Amino acid sequence: MDLIANNFSGGELQRINIIRALLKKPQTLILNEPTSALDQAMAIKTIEILKQKVSTIIVITHSVEFIALCDDVINIEDIKNINLST
């Protein structure tokens, strides 16, 4: 597999791994920067496909495009400022 992987770009490998995950038909996916190696058009297309195929997607991202298409957003900075001692 390593020899084959050497023939693909970072974006191609990223799409291959997303496809591999989707083939398992998960109900939930947790993804870390899933569109970081993709151009904007491919990133948006990838996000749309993910939303069609998976009911719950948890994403860690800096992508403004991805954040704009989310139903709910949790900003980690907001969580860090919560005072849990009551």
MDTraj code that builds the backbone (N, CA, C; nanometers):
import mdtraj as md
import numpy as np

residues = "MET ASP LEU ILE ALA ASN ASN PHE SER GLY GLY GLU LEU GLN ARG ILE ASN ILE ILE ARG ALA LEU LEU LYS LYS PRO GLN THR LEU ILE LEU ASN GLU PRO THR SER ALA LEU ASP GLN ALA MET ALA ILE LYS THR ILE GLU ILE LEU LYS GLN LYS VAL SER THR ILE ILE VAL ILE THR HIS SER VAL GLU PHE ILE ALA LEU CYS ASP ASP VAL ILE ASN ILE GLU ASP ILE LYS ASN ILE ASN LEU SER THR".split()
xyz = np.array([
    [0.0828, -0.1195, 0.0000],
    [0.0000, 0.0000, 0.0000],
    [0.0869, 0.1255, 0.0000],
    [0.1997, 0.1252, 0.0696],
    [0.2846, 0.2434, 0.0750],
    [0.3343, 0.2832, -0.0633],
    [0.3697, 0.1849, -0.1467],
    [0.4167, 0.2159, -0.2814],
    [0.3060, 0.2784, -0.3648],
    [0.1864, 0.2285, -0.3506],
    [0.0725, 0.2853, -0.4236],
    [0.0448, 0.4266, -0.3733],
    [0.0486, 0.4466, -0.2423],
    [0.0191, 0.5768, -0.1830],
    [0.1172, 0.6835, -0.2300],
    [0.2382, 0.6446, -0.2631],
    [0.3376, 0.7414, -0.3106],
    [0.2976, 0.8050, -0.4434],
    [0.2053, 0.7433, -0.5155],
    [0.1628, 0.7942, -0.6452],
    [0.0468, 0.8937, -0.6363],
    [-0.0049, 0.9172, -0.5166],
    [-0.1193, 1.0062, -0.4998],
    [-0.0795, 1.1327, -0.4259],
    [-0.1500, 1.2421, -0.4568],
    [-0.1280, 1.3679, -0.3848],
    [-0.1957, 1.3592, -0.2480],
    [-0.1699, 1.4577, -0.1631],
    [-0.2333, 1.4616, -0.0317],
    [-0.3848, 1.4691, -0.0417],
    [-0.4336, 1.5503, -0.1348],
    [-0.5785, 1.5624, -0.1543],
    [-0.6407, 1.4331, -0.2040],
    [-0.5709, 1.3640, -0.2948],
    [-0.6224, 1.2357, -0.3449],
    [-0.6271, 1.1325, -0.2330],
    [-0.5224, 1.1266, -0.1514],
    [-0.5220, 1.0329, -0.0385],
    [-0.6337, 1.0656, 0.0599],
    [-0.6568, 1.1941, 0.0806],
    [-0.7628, 1.2354, 0.1712],
    [-0.8983, 1.1884, 0.1179],
    [-0.9233, 1.2069, -0.0101],
    [-1.0506, 1.1624, -0.0694],
    [-1.0629, 1.0110, -0.0653],
    [-0.9549, 0.9390, -0.0903],
    [-0.9579, 0.7925, -0.0847],
    [-0.9955, 0.7464, 0.0560],
    [-0.9379, 0.8081, 0.1577],
    [-0.9688, 0.7686, 0.2947],
    [-1.1128, 0.8020, 0.3338],
    [-1.1645, 0.9131, 0.2840],
    [-1.3048, 0.9463, 0.3092],
    [-1.3956, 0.8443, 0.2415],
    [-1.3629, 0.8076, 0.1182],
    [-1.4414, 0.7060, 0.0466],
    [-1.4377, 0.5731, 0.1221],
    [-1.3194, 0.5347, 0.1700],
    [-1.3073, 0.4099, 0.2466],
    [-1.3985, 0.4124, 0.3695],
    [-1.4032, 0.5272, 0.4362],
    [-1.4897, 0.5397, 0.5535],
    [-1.6367, 0.5300, 0.5129],
    [-1.6745, 0.5942, 0.4027],
    [-1.8141, 0.5925, 0.3585],
    [-1.8598, 0.4542, 0.3137],
    [-1.7680, 0.3739, 0.2617],
    [-1.8033, 0.2383, 0.2183],
    [-1.8518, 0.1516, 0.3342],
    [-1.8138, 0.1868, 0.4553],
    [-1.8585, 0.1123, 0.5741],
    [-1.9974, 0.1556, 0.6198],
    [-2.0544, 0.2558, 0.5527],
    [-2.1876, 0.3084, 0.5816],
    [-2.2057, 0.3426, 0.7293],
    [-2.1198, 0.4283, 0.7821],
    [-2.1298, 0.4620, 0.9242],
    [-2.2481, 0.5549, 0.9512],
    [-2.3001, 0.5501, 1.0725],
    [-2.4024, 0.6457, 1.1145],
    [-2.3359, 0.7732, 1.1651],
    [-2.2126, 0.7574, 1.2172],
    [-2.1386, 0.8699, 1.2726],
    [-1.9944, 0.8653, 1.2224],
    [-1.9406, 0.9821, 1.1889],
    [-1.8000, 0.9941, 1.1520],
    [-1.7380, 1.1057, 1.2354],
    [-1.6160, 1.0849, 1.2800],
    [-1.5381, 1.1886, 1.3465],
    [-1.4183, 1.2157, 1.2565],
    [-1.4074, 1.3392, 1.2105],
    [-1.3048, 1.3745, 1.1125],
    [-1.2210, 1.4918, 1.1612],
    [-1.0918, 1.4843, 1.1391],
    [-1.0006, 1.5920, 1.1746],
    [-0.9503, 1.6581, 1.0466],
    [-0.9917, 1.7808, 1.0230],
    [-0.9526, 1.8577, 0.9040],
    [-0.9694, 1.7769, 0.7743],
    [-1.0902, 1.7267, 0.7478],
    [-1.1088, 1.6387, 0.6318],
    [-1.0921, 1.7060, 0.4964],
    [-1.0929, 1.8377, 0.4918],
    [-1.0807, 1.9058, 0.3630],
    [-0.9539, 1.9902, 0.3530],
    [-0.8607, 1.9712, 0.4435],
    [-0.7418, 2.0571, 0.4472],
    [-0.6550, 2.0486, 0.3217],
    [-0.6508, 1.9347, 0.2552],
    [-0.5664, 1.9193, 0.1361],
    [-0.6459, 1.9322, 0.0061],
    [-0.7706, 1.9809, 0.0170],
    [-0.8556, 1.9922, -0.1005],
    [-0.8740, 2.1380, -0.1399],
    [-0.8928, 2.1625, -0.2716],
    [-0.9256, 2.2982, -0.3128],
    [-1.0695, 2.3281, -0.2712],
    [-1.1092, 2.4548, -0.2779],
    [-1.2388, 2.4958, -0.2246],
    [-1.3556, 2.4227, -0.2903],
    [-1.3542, 2.4082, -0.4218],
    [-1.4642, 2.3416, -0.4921],
    [-1.4758, 2.1955, -0.4495],
    [-1.3631, 2.1254, -0.4414],
    [-1.3651, 1.9850, -0.4004],
    [-1.4035, 1.9725, -0.2531],
    [-1.3605, 2.0671, -0.1712],
    [-1.3954, 2.0645, -0.0289],
    [-1.5466, 2.0756, -0.0115],
    [-1.6083, 2.1687, -0.0822],
    [-1.7533, 2.1861, -0.0709],
    [-1.8265, 2.0626, -0.1213],
    [-1.7808, 2.0061, -0.2330],
    [-1.8429, 1.8847, -0.2864],
    [-1.8296, 1.7695, -0.1864],
    [-1.7136, 1.7568, -0.1244],
    [-1.6893, 1.6520, -0.0251],
    [-1.7803, 1.6692, 0.0953],
    [-1.7952, 1.7914, 0.1426],
    [-1.8824, 1.8198, 0.2566],
    [-2.0265, 1.7818, 0.2235],
    [-2.0716, 1.8187, 0.1050],
    [-2.2089, 1.7876, 0.0642],
    [-2.2320, 1.6368, 0.0584],
    [-2.1365, 1.5622, 0.0057],
    [-2.1497, 1.4161, -0.0010],
    [-2.1536, 1.3568, 0.1391],
    [-2.0642, 1.4045, 0.2254],
    [-2.0630, 1.3541, 0.3633],
    [-2.1979, 1.3774, 0.4312],
    [-2.2543, 1.4962, 0.4133],
    [-2.3819, 1.5284, 0.4768],
    [-2.4953, 1.4414, 0.4236],
    [-2.4873, 1.3999, 0.2972],
    [-2.5901, 1.3137, 0.2388],
    [-2.5794, 1.1703, 0.2896],
    [-2.4581, 1.1245, 0.3163],
    [-2.4344, 0.9834, 0.3444],
    [-2.4263, 0.9479, 0.4928],
    [-2.3982, 1.0465, 0.5787],
    [-2.3754, 1.0173, 0.7204],
    [-2.4675, 1.1047, 0.8049],
    [-2.5378, 1.0434, 0.9004],
    [-2.6340, 1.1208, 0.9782],
    [-2.5692, 1.2143, 1.0798],
    [-2.4581, 1.1732, 1.1395],
    [-2.3892, 1.2574, 1.2378],
    [-2.2422, 1.2654, 1.2016],
    [-2.1938, 1.3892, 1.1864],
    [-2.0530, 1.4117, 1.1534],
    [-1.9966, 1.5083, 1.2570],
    [-1.8929, 1.4653, 1.3239],
    [-1.8216, 1.5506, 1.4179],
    [-1.6898, 1.5865, 1.3507],
    [-1.6657, 1.7169, 1.3360],
    [-1.5500, 1.7621, 1.2596],
    [-1.4679, 1.8613, 1.3410],
    [-1.3388, 1.8396, 1.3406],
    [-1.2452, 1.9381, 1.3931],
    [-1.1898, 2.0079, 1.2699],
    [-1.2122, 2.1396, 1.2601],
    [-1.1723, 2.2096, 1.1386],
    [-1.1490, 2.3579, 1.1620],
    [-1.0699, 2.4165, 1.0725],
    [-1.0531, 2.5604, 1.0646],
    [-1.1191, 2.6129, 0.9372],
    [-1.1758, 2.5225, 0.8582],
    [-1.2321, 2.5576, 0.7286],
    [-1.3615, 2.6374, 0.7443],
    [-1.3582, 2.7613, 0.6987],
    [-1.4761, 2.8472, 0.7056],
    [-1.5893, 2.7889, 0.6209],
    [-1.5548, 2.7284, 0.5063],
    [-1.6555, 2.6676, 0.4200],
    [-1.7267, 2.5539, 0.4915],
    [-1.6487, 2.4717, 0.5603],
    [-1.7063, 2.3580, 0.6323],
    [-1.7928, 2.4080, 0.7472],
    [-1.7425, 2.5036, 0.8233],
    [-1.8168, 2.5576, 0.9375],
    [-1.9498, 2.6177, 0.8913],
    [-1.9490, 2.6865, 0.7778],
    [-2.0704, 2.7503, 0.7269],
    [-2.1787, 2.6488, 0.6908],
    [-2.1407, 2.5266, 0.6586],
    [-2.2376, 2.4241, 0.6200],
    [-2.2816, 2.3351, 0.7371],
    [-2.2324, 2.3635, 0.8558],
    [-2.2657, 2.2818, 0.9732],
    [-2.3985, 2.3238, 1.0348],
    [-2.4672, 2.2261, 1.0926],
    [-2.5919, 2.2551, 1.1631],
    [-2.5627, 2.3161, 1.3002],
    [-2.4626, 2.2647, 1.3691],
    [-2.4236, 2.3134, 1.5011],
    [-2.2727, 2.3308, 1.5043],
    [-2.2266, 2.4341, 1.5731],
    [-2.0838, 2.4611, 1.5844],
    [-2.0492, 2.4802, 1.7319],
    [-1.9464, 2.4115, 1.7754],
    [-1.8934, 2.4305, 1.9100],
    [-1.7534, 2.4870, 1.8950],
    [-1.7335, 2.6051, 1.9469],
    [-1.6026, 2.6695, 1.9401],
    [-1.5239, 2.6292, 2.0644],
    [-1.4094, 2.5692, 2.0464],
    [-1.3293, 2.5199, 2.1582],
    [-1.2917, 2.6322, 2.2543],
    [-1.2769, 2.7529, 2.2024],
    [-1.2452, 2.8667, 2.2896],
    [-1.3585, 2.8927, 2.3880],
    [-1.4834, 2.8722, 2.3439],
    [-1.5977, 2.8896, 2.4334],
    [-1.5965, 2.7851, 2.5443],
    [-1.5583, 2.6631, 2.5112],
    [-1.5535, 2.5552, 2.6101],
    [-1.4441, 2.5812, 2.7119],
    [-1.3304, 2.6308, 2.6664],
    [-1.2187, 2.6571, 2.7583],
    [-1.2548, 2.7621, 2.8622],
    [-1.3493, 2.8500, 2.8317],
    [-1.3842, 2.9575, 2.9221],
    [-1.4996, 2.9246, 3.0166],
    [-1.5535, 2.8028, 3.0072],
    [-1.6634, 2.7634, 3.0953],
    [-1.6090, 2.7331, 3.2339],
    [-1.6722, 2.7905, 3.3346],
    [-1.6339, 2.7658, 3.4713],
    [-1.7152, 2.6471, 3.5245],
    [-1.6512, 2.5337, 3.5428],
    [-1.7205, 2.4132, 3.5873],
    [-1.7307, 2.4012, 3.7379],
    [-1.6641, 2.4848, 3.8123],
    [-1.6718, 2.4783, 3.9584],
    [-1.7891, 2.5645, 4.0048],
    [-1.8908, 2.4985, 4.0589],
    [-2.0090, 2.5692, 4.1027],
    [-2.0316, 2.5479, 4.2498],
])
top = md.Topology()
chain = top.add_chain()
for i, resn in enumerate(residues, 1):
    res = top.add_residue(resn, chain, resSeq=i)
    for name in ("N", "CA", "C"):
        top.add_atom(name, md.element.get_by_symbol(name[0]), res)
traj = md.Trajectory(xyz[None], top)
